[in-house]
Amino acid sequence: MNLALFDLDNTLLAGDSDHAWGEFICARGAVDAQAYQARNNAFYEQYKAGTLDNNAFLAFVLEPLARLTRGELDALHADFMREVISTMILPQGQALIRQHREAGDLVAIVTATNAFVTAPIARALGVEHLIATIPAQEDGRFTGAPRGTPAFKAGKITRVEAWLESLALNLHSFPRSWFYSDSLNDLPLLSRVSDPVAVDPDPTLRQHAEQAGWPVISLR
């Protein structure tokens, strides 16, 4: 058995689900659209540049989850899946997941985007294992804060190792381990697997991949 890890945003999806969720809740009037959209866009640009203050971003992006009941959030998310995510899922990404599953590989999505946004997307992609930033909850409602280590940059390594440990495994348990990603922010985990793959990469990751001899592919 081998291990296949997939980033989600701009890798298996033609876009960023975190940023798209922000735009969606602006359009639905769940937040002050003008102020929220400006900050959402600013944080997204910082993410793409590799300069994101993740603590500040999580305080921003998780706060709206604490305003609404879980029922209200789930209804919003169902519309988000139907109206937005369904158009972003890449068929070639689905085919690559299927290829690894049919080979008997252990497959997981590893994403910095919080689990409320991404768990239904992972289910739609048919991926059982999701490693994502976890929004804290109390009494069935989100608190607006994260729980544990966010799955961001080196935090992805921490979370993947903890997940594998829970299965009595580690990265060395597998003859081969793949990680597919588009982002310079994922260089820490890409550097830990046996088979890093740059997928429609940003310019920094493309340059690094070419210098290191990593495969560069497109799922678009």
Secondary structure, DSSP 8 states (H G I E B T S, - for coil): --EEEE--TTTTBSS-HHHHHHHHHHHTTSS-HHHHHHHHHHHHHHHHHT---HHHHHHHHHHHHHHS-HHHHHHHHHHHHHHTGGGTB-HHHHHHHHHHHHTT-EEEEEEEEEHHHHHHHHHHTT--EEEEEEEEEETTEEEEEEESS-SSTHHHHHHHHHHHHHTT--GGGSS-EEEEE--GGGHHHHTTSSEEEEES--HHHHHHHHHHT--EE---
